[in-house]
Amino acid sequence: MTHTKYPIPMLDLLPVATTEAIRTHFPALERRYNGHAVAYFDGPGGTQVPRAVAEAMTDYLYQHNANTHWAYPTSEETDAALDAARHAVADFLNAAPAEVVFGNTMTTLTFHLARALGRRWQAGDEIVVTDLDHHANIDPWHDLAAERGLTVRAARMNTETGQLDWDHLESLLGPRTRLVAVGAASNALGTINDVRRVTERARAAGALSFIDAVHYAPHALVDVQAMGCDFLGCSAYKFYGPHAGMLYGRQDLLDALDVSKVKPARNTAPDRLETGTQNHEGIVGTAAAVDFLASLAEGTTRRTRLEATFEALHARGTAQVTRLWHGLAALDGVTLYGPPPGVPRTPTVAFTVRDHTAHAVSRLLAERGLFLSHGNFYAMTVVERLGVEGLVRAGGACYTTDEEIERLIEGVQAIVEGH
Ligand SMILES: Cc1ncc(COP(=O)(O)O)c(C=O)c1O
């Protein structure tokens, strides 16, 4: 045993892990491309995965793989693993375990929910959506409206600020409004919306609220109780987990929904919404992602550790997005979209470069090991309203370093300067 005269500070005793410590968990960060260390700025499309998540999934598949509710060990272990995962996600959302529904993707779950809700609505009833949203929170409501003779009203976005036009949104609510469907954060522009305001207005109008938290959940800790929402969807692959989706629904609403289900399946929530055999390994991996995030900070419960983690990640992300925004804004020919630093936003920055398509910018940056996505990111209406052919999107994540931000600014500068 070695003795040191002075105590050496240990990473795992720090209140929140440093970015360097976080990075050691992600094998993907060792990748090099074209002689450069890869910097993943594509988190809004899907983040990288820490070892613990992949290992939890492998362990489930190798050691415990079975179907549910049978009287032998691997089936019982599967039941226990799914139950534990439901508790983990409940902590993540500040919900009760029975309010957590697992499913394939947020999009699939939203179509499923829309069909169930619509069975109780009448022709002429109304749904409010927004132009700022990902189409996973627009098209399921349009489809339902077409099938059931409902009316969809779309709240405008302010193209200058990338924020919702609140006056317009509130003017759309009326006695026939059954649901208000709004994103907690824009995956295209990074705008964070005042969800509490949405849910309060919806409730006052006698309507339900559905919140798309897919882009919000990696950057700010979801709290369905503080948000006051009736339903909320998110996806684990955006917060360091596998490709799996989840839906929160208030217990009484999940119990009462007229869902499509097969007769032999359990009719109690949340099982009544989970069609068929679930993606067990994905659910186990989802819980491991929650536990990974919780493991980055100290606290007495999983929820308090998550709170500390998200607070620290938010502060780091805010500093980085501020530097990136100002660094890009200083470049001639670069146009930035969405809310500037200082207003509620995620570390996701959308921009275009004069005389270059979004695809070309993305391709040129990739040559420098900078991986960014381009296009409309299924937030198709945002891109249409902005009048651009597509956007380049830089998304910060828990593993993004200040040095990577500088590399990105230099990379865009090189494109602007033509070298
Ligand atoms: C804001 C937002 N909503 C919804 C989705 C769709 O999520 P999923 O792929 O789980 O259906 C995405 C995916 O990019 C998203 O960013």
PDBQT file of the ligand as one rigid body, heavy atoms in Angstrom, charges set to zero:
ROOT
HETATM    1  C1  LIG A 501     -37.681  16.845 -31.002  1.00  0.00    +0.000 C 
HETATM    2  C2  LIG A 501     -37.857  15.450 -31.533  1.00  0.00    +0.000 A 
HETATM    3  N1  LIG A 501     -39.049  14.869 -31.446  1.00  0.00    +0.000 NA
HETATM    4  C3  LIG A 501     -39.261  13.626 -31.885  1.00  0.00    +0.000 A 
HETATM    5  C4  LIG A 501     -38.262  12.897 -32.472  1.00  0.00    +0.000 A 
HETATM    6  C5  LIG A 501     -38.560  11.508 -32.924  1.00  0.00    +0.000 C 
HETATM    7  O1  LIG A 501     -38.054  10.598 -32.010  1.00  0.00    +0.000 OA
HETATM    8  P1  LIG A 501     -38.044   9.035 -32.356  1.00  0.00    +0.000 P 
HETATM    9  O2  LIG A 501     -36.929   8.829 -33.315  1.00  0.00    +0.000 OA
HETATM   10  O3  LIG A 501     -37.838   8.352 -31.061  1.00  0.00    +0.000 OA
HETATM   11  O4  LIG A 501     -39.361   8.717 -32.954  1.00  0.00    +0.000 OA
HETATM   12  C6  LIG A 501     -36.992  13.469 -32.618  1.00  0.00    +0.000 A 
HETATM   13  C7  LIG A 501     -35.912  12.737 -33.293  1.00  0.00    +0.000 C 
HETATM   14  O5  LIG A 501     -35.043  13.325 -33.854  1.00  0.00    +0.000 OA
HETATM   15  C8  LIG A 501     -36.781  14.777 -32.110  1.00  0.00    +0.000 A 
HETATM   16  O6  LIG A 501     -35.586  15.354 -32.190  1.00  0.00    +0.000 OA
ENDROOT
TORSDOF 0
